Amino acid sequence: MKPVVVRTLNRAVAQKAKMRTQDEEGKRKRLASGELGLDMYEMREALAKAGLVYVDHPEQA
C-alpha cells in the first residue's frame, strides 16, 4: 500500500521529509565518527539520576 498525502499538505510533508532525512544523515555521520548515542542524546545525566554509570572502558573500572 502506498502512502497517501492530502494534496494541500504535499509541500509541508515533503519539506518535513527532507528535514528528517538531513537530520538522520547528520546523526549517522556523528555515530560513524565514533560519537556514542549515549552522548549524542545526552543520556549520561539521566543514567546518573537513576544511579547508573556508563563505563567507557570496563577494563579500567
C-alpha positions as CSV (number, residue, x, y, z in Angstrom):
1,M,0.0,0.0,0.0
2,K,1.4,3.4,-1.0
3,P,1.5,6.3,1.5
4,V,-1.3,8.8,0.8
5,V,-0.8,12.6,1.4
6,V,-3.6,15.1,1.1
7,R,-2.8,17.3,-1.8
8,T,-2.9,20.5,0.3
9,L,-0.2,19.1,2.5
10,N,2.2,18.0,-0.2
11,R,4.8,20.8,0.3
12,A,4.7,20.6,4.1
13,V,5.1,16.8,4.1
14,A,7.9,16.9,1.5
15,Q,9.8,19.6,3.5
16,K,9.5,17.7,6.7
17,A,10.7,14.5,5.0
18,K,13.7,16.4,3.6
19,M,14.5,17.9,7.1
20,R,14.2,14.5,8.7
21,T,16.5,12.9,6.1
22,Q,19.1,15.6,6.6
23,D,18.9,15.2,10.4
24,E,19.3,11.4,10.1
25,E,22.3,11.8,7.8
26,G,23.9,14.1,10.3
27,K,23.3,11.6,13.1
28,R,24.7,8.7,11.1
29,K,27.9,10.8,10.4
30,R,28.3,11.6,14.1
31,L,27.8,7.9,15.1
32,A,30.2,6.8,12.3
33,S,32.9,9.2,13.6
34,G,32.7,7.4,17.0
35,E,30.4,9.6,19.0
36,L,28.2,7.5,21.3
37,G,24.4,7.7,21.1
38,L,24.6,8.0,24.8
39,D,26.3,11.4,24.4
40,M,24.6,12.5,21.3
41,Y,21.2,12.1,23.0
42,E,22.5,13.4,26.3
43,M,21.7,10.3,28.3
44,R,24.6,10.3,30.8
45,E,22.7,12.6,33.2
46,A,19.6,10.5,33.1
47,L,21.6,7.4,33.8
48,A,23.3,9.2,36.7
49,K,20.0,10.3,38.1
50,A,18.9,6.6,38.0
51,G,22.0,5.7,40.0
52,L,23.8,4.2,37.0
53,V,27.2,4.9,35.5
54,Y,28.2,4.2,31.9
55,V,31.7,2.8,31.8
56,D,33.6,3.6,28.6
57,H,36.4,1.2,29.3
58,P,35.3,-1.7,31.6
59,E,38.8,-3.0,32.0
60,Q,39.7,0.3,33.7
61,A,36.7,0.3,36.1
